[in-house]
Amino acid sequence: MSDGRSVSGQLKKFVFRGKSSSNGDTRGEYLEIVIPELLSAGYSFYTWPSAPLLAWYLWTQRRHLRGLRVLELGCGTGLPGILAAKCGAHVTLTDSVALPRSLRHLSACCEANGLVPNRDVQVLGLAWGLFLTDVHNLRPVDLLLASDCFYEPTQFEEVLSTVAYFLDGTDARFLCAYQERSADWSIEALLKKWGLRGALLDLDSLSESTGVDYRALIALLNSDSDFSDDDQLSPLDKSFNKASGHVRKITSKLDNNQLLELYGLYKQSTEGICNTPKPGWLDGKGRRKWEAWRTLGDMSFEEAKQKYVDLVQKLDQDFSIASQGGPKESWAAVSSLRYSPEPALVHNELTIFDAARENMGEVVAQMLSENPELKNMKDDNGLTAIHWASDRDATYALTELIKAGCNVNALDDVDQTALHYAVACDHIKSIQILVDAGADLLKDNEDCTPLDLADNDEVRAILNSAFK
């Protein structure tokens, strides 16, 4: 097993959609999971082919997950377990106790999806086949998960003995997705030895009923993916899904204004009224996307979807929503405009600035622990990680930066501090954190203090109280 150091990384996005079961709710169910991957590190740092397959199956069973005690073995990046947690399960994510760096990365994957390790999910190191007190304390569980754990034949029995231990004397089940790598490999004898019985799930039937081609799902794993149940969708929902899938084929033909209009309508169609804070000064593209969504106000889901479909038809006269027959195509790789809040991260090396702006607090702490000189590092614009975290209201990362001793009064190229950035964006929590950490009301090169930039009464009250 490799516990390699990170080199290059990317964000992989998986989008799951389905019809809501609530009476009168036409919004539909929507879940987006972001996985930060380190492609040149050890094999636990990127998403293997079976993980999206298992996650998709769990999504089809999401109404049964709430309240279940779920334990995932050999998590890697934790996609299936993270999905289960977002669907209401009580989840414990585990990977090899011998790979602490992998466990830290697993925690970062949780953070990237709004799950705080050891509060919203448990992240633990295990040694397969060793049943110590920590392992016993994890019982009982309702559902065991694993994807691509049957990779190394010498470890097959260690995996199955661990599974048998958790299932013994319970009604729990073990759900596993795997890729067949050799016709000579078999677990039948080991299943019998450990008193286990297995059954294959009929994915072809499930694909037909949901409209998701699981073979295509695996084939397109290198791109961001959108999984949609299509069995109970309305005609408008089906048209909308088809239109959103078609957009990726014509993106290169569209100008920025057209893409922004599509983005705003898509967000309104899937999430409703704009519910995110305005991006910071430095994120010009993010601010334009946010404005495109916010200007739609309280437009209904149905109206936004219809306008989206109409716009796609207007932009591409060859696009038709009429059924073409054959297999249903209800999911597609998504464009970075529609789904990526930080396209600059994709295919670029992960830096202290990336971790700060993405609010990856644990990653920030790890990087500073390994490389203390990063505390004072500045990017090409003269910004430190403290500036980035404050600009994005990334409070978890900001707290870790301060704990590590980063200078809260560090100046950028125009002599502005992190407090200038937080105040300019009305980030109340970040402002309070900076004030509590001893930030000063310093003047920038235009003689403006953070208080001079404040146009929000609550912000001014905080600053006036702190600097009487």
N, C-alpha and C positions, 0 to 999 in steps of 0.2 A: 504493500500500500504506500502510495506517495503522500507526503504531507508537504507538497511543494509550496513555494512562495508565489504570490500573485504577480502576474506580469501584465497581460491584457485582459480587459473585461468588457462585458456588454450587459444591457438590461434586456431580459426576455419577458414578454408580456403574454399572458393567457387570459382570454375573455370568455366568460361563460354566460349565456343568456337563455331564458326560458319564460314561458307564459306563467304569469302569476296565478295562484289558486284562489286569491281573495276575491270575493264577490264584488263586482263593480270596479276592480282595479285593473286598468288596461295598461299600466306602466310596464308590466313584465318584470321578471327577475333578472338581475344583472350583477355579475361579479367579475372584477378584474384583479388578477394576481400578477405581481411583478417579481421576477426572480433575477437578482444580480448574479451574473456568472463570471467566473475567472477561467477563461478557456485554456490558459497555458499552465494552470496549476494542477493539483492532483485530481483524480477522477470524481471526487465527491463535490467538486466546485462547479459543476455544470449539470444541466438537466438531461438525464438519460431517456431513451425512447419510450420506455414503459411507464414512466412517471405521468406524462400527460394522458396516457390511456387510462391509467388507474384514476387519475383526477376526473377525467370525463365520466367514467362509470360512477364515481361517487356523486358527481353533479346530478346524474340522472336519478340518484337515490337520495337527494339532499333533504327531502321532507322527513326521512327516517333518521337523519344524523343528529338532530337536536337532542342534547342531553346525554348522548352516548359517551362512554369512556373509551377513547381511541388511543392506541399506541402504535406508532410507526417505527419499524425497524430499518436500519441502514438508510436513513433519510436522504443523505446527500444535501440537496437544496430544499427538500421538504415540501414540494408542490402538493402532493395529495393530502398530507397532514395539515398544511396551511389552509387548503380549501375546506377540509372538514371543520377546522376551527372557525372559519368564517361562516360556516353553515350552522354553528351553534353547538358543536361537539366539544367535549372536554379532552383536549389533545395533549399527549406527551410525544415529543419528537426525540428520537435517539439515533446516534451513530457511534462509531467506534470510540471507545474511551482512550484509545491510543492515538487519536487524531484530534488534539485540542484545537488546532487551527481550523479544522473542518467544523467542529462544533461552534466555534465563534462565527464562522461564515454562515452556518445554519441560523444562528441567532440574528445575524444581519438580514437574512432573507425574511425572517419573521418581522423585524422592525420595518422593512421596506413595505410591508403590507399592514402596518398599523397594529401589529401584535407585539406586546411587550413581553420578552422572555421571562419566564418564572412568575408572570402575573396572568397573562392571557393564555399562554401555552407554557408547558414545561419542556426544557431542553436538557437532555442528559446524555452522558457517555455510558455505553454498555459494552461488555465483552461477551459475545455469543458463546453459549455453552457454559458460562460460569454463573452460578446462581447464588450471588451474595445477598446480603441484607437489603441493599439498595434495590436489587431486582425484585425481591419478595415484596417490598413496599409498594411496587407498582401494580400489584394485583389488588382487586380484580379488574379486568378490562372487559368491555363488550365487543370490541372489534380490534383485531390486529391488522396492520397494513404493511405491505412491503412491495417495492418495485425494483426489478433487476438485482435482487439479492442472490439469485442463483446464477452467479457469474463465474465463481471459482470453485470447481468440483471439490477441492479439499475442504471447503467450508460448508458444503451442503448439510452435513450432519450437525454442525454447530448451529446453523440456522434452524433446522427442524427440531432439534432438541430444545432450543429456546422457545419456539412456537408451542411445542408440546407442553412445556412447563406452564406457559400462560393459559393454555386452553384446559388443562387438567382440572376436572371437577367443576367446570363451568359450562354455560351455554354460549360462550364466546365463539366467534368465527374468525378465520384467518383469510383475508382477501389479498391475493398476490397477483401482480402482473409481471410477466417475464418474457424475455426474448429467447427463442430456441436457437442455441448457438452450435449445437452438435447433436447428431442423431445417436451418438454413443453415450450421451449423458442421460441419466435417469435417476429419479428420486423415489421410484416405486418401492424398492426394497427398504429404503429408509423410512418411508411413510408407514410401512407395515411394522418395522422395528419399533417405532415410537407411537404406535397405536393411533395413527392419523388416517383419515380418508379424504380424498380430494375429488372435486368435480369441476369440469370446465364450463364456463359461462358462454352462452351463445351470443357472441358479439355481432354476428351477422343479423340476427333478429333484432337486437337492440339498435343496431345502426339503422335498420329499416324503419323502426318505430320512431326514432328520434330525428332522423334525417341527417345524422352525422356519419360520414364515411370514416371509420376508424383507421382504415389503411391510408387514406389521404392525410389523416391526422398525423400519422407517424412520418409519412413521406415529407411533409412540410414542417417538420420540427425545427428546422433552422431559421424559420421566420416566426414573428409574432402570430398567435393563433386565436381564432374566435370560434367557440363551440356553442351552438344554439340548438335547443330542442325545438323541433318543428312540428310535432305531432298535433298540438292543439292551438297553433298560432292562427290568428285571424288573417284574412286576405291582405289587409294593410300591413300586418307584421311581416308576412312572407314577402310582400313587395319591397318593404323597407330592408329586410335582410338581403334580398337579391341586389337591391340598389347599392347598399353599403359594400357588398362584395365586389360589385362592378367598378366602384370608384378606384380601387387600387390599380385597375387595368388602364385607367385614363389619367392618372395623377400627373404624369409627365406632360400632358397636353393642357393642363389647367394653370391659370395664373394664381398668384397668392390670394387675391381677393376672392376668387371662386373657391379656393381651398378653405379659406377662412369661413365663408358662408356655409359650406358643407360641414365644417367642423362644428360651428355653432348649432346648426340644426341637428346634427348627430347627438351632441351632448344633451340638447333639450329633449330629444326623442327618447334617450335611454336613462337620463338622470333627472330630468325636470328642470326646475328653476335653478339658476347658477347658485351653487352653495359652497364655493371655495373662495378663499381670500385672494385679493388682487396680487399677482406676482410682483416681485421687487423691481427696482429700477433697472437692474442689469439684465433682466430677462425680457428683452424687447419682444421676441416672438411669443413668449408666454403671455405677455400683457395683451397683445393683439388677439390671441386666441380667446383669452378670458373676456375681452370686450365683445368679441363676436358671439359668445354664449350669453353674456349678461344682457345684451341689448334685446334679446328675445323675451325678456321679462317673464310673465306668467303664461306664456303660450302653452297650450295643452299638449300632451304627448301625441295625440292623434293628429293634431294640426301640424306639429313639427315633423312627424313622420311623412305625412302627405306632401308637405313642402319639400322635404328632402328628396322623395321619389320624383316629384315634378321637376326639381332642379337637375337631378341626374339625367332625366329624359331630355331636358332642355340643353344640357351641356353636351350630350352625346345622342344625336338623332338615331343612331343605330341600336341604342339600348331599348329593349322591350321587356315589360314585366310579364308578358304572356308565358304560360308554361311551355317549355320545350320538350317535355317528356323525358324519359330516362331517369337516372338516379337523381335524387334531390341534392342540390348543392347549397346548403344553408350555413356554411361557415367558410371563412376565407382568411388569408393572411391580411393583417391590418396595416394601414399606412401609418408612418410615424406622426403625421399631422393629426390624425384623429385620436391616437391613443398615447403618444409619448409626451409626457410633461417635460422631459429632459432629453431630447434627441441627441444633444451633444455628448451624452454618455455612451451611446451605442457605438461599439467597436473602438472606443478610445480607452486608454489606460485609466484605471480608477486612481484618483489622487485624493489628498486630504481635502481639497476643495470640493470634489464630487461627493465625498462622504458627508461633509458638512452640510451642503445644500440639500442633500437627499435625507437628512436627519438620521443618518446611520450612526447613532451614538456609540454603539459598541465597537463599530469599525473604527471610528475616530479615536476612541480610547486605545484600541490595539495599535493603531498606526503611530500614535504619539508615544506609546510605551516602547515600541521598537525603534522609533526614530525621533527622539526628542527635538532635533533641530527643525522639525516640521512646524513647531510652535510659532516660529518667526518667519516662515516661508511666505512669500508673496507671489501672486500670479502676474500675468503680463500687464494687468491694470493696477498693480500695486495693492491688491486686496489680499488679506489674510483669511484663513478659515473662519475666524471670528466674524469678519465682515459678511462672508457668504451665509453663515448660519443665521445671523441677525437679519439679513436681507430676506431670507426665506421663512423666517419665524420657525426655524428648525430648533426647537427648544431643547430636545434631548441631546442633539449634537452640541449645541451651545453650552449646555451645562457640563458636558464632558470636556469640552475645550477649556473652560474656566477651571475645572478641577485639575486639569493637567498643567495649569500655570500659564496659559496663553494670556497675552497682554490685552486687557479689555479696552485700553486706550490706544491701541495700535492705529497708525495713520495710513491712509491710502495715498495715492499720488496727488490728491487735491486736499490733503490734510483732514479728511473726514474719518471719524471713528465709527465703530460698529453701532454706537448709539445714534449717530446721524442716520444710518440706514434704517434701523428699526423704527425710529420716530417718523421718518419720511413715509414709511409704509403702514404706520399705525399698528405695529405689531406689539400689542399691549404686554403679552407674556414675556417676549424677548426684552422689551424695555425694562420691565421689572427685574428680570434676571440680571441684566447689565448694571442697573442702578444698585442692586443689592451686592453686586460683585465689586463695586467701587468705581464704576465708570464716571468720568468727569465731563463737565460741560465745556469742552474745548472748542475753539473757533477753527473753522476751516479757512482755506485761502481767500474766501470772500467775506471773512469776519462773521460767519454765521455759526452759532452754537446749535446743538440739537433743539433747544427750546425755541430758537428763532424759526425752525422748520415746522414746529408743531402747529397743526390747524385742527386738532381734535381735542375737545375739552377734557376727556379722560386722560389723554397723554399729557396735556399741560398740567393737570392736577398732580399726576405722578411726579413730574419733573419739579414742579414748584415745591411739592412736599419734601422731595429729596434734597433740594438745593436751596433751602431757605437762607 
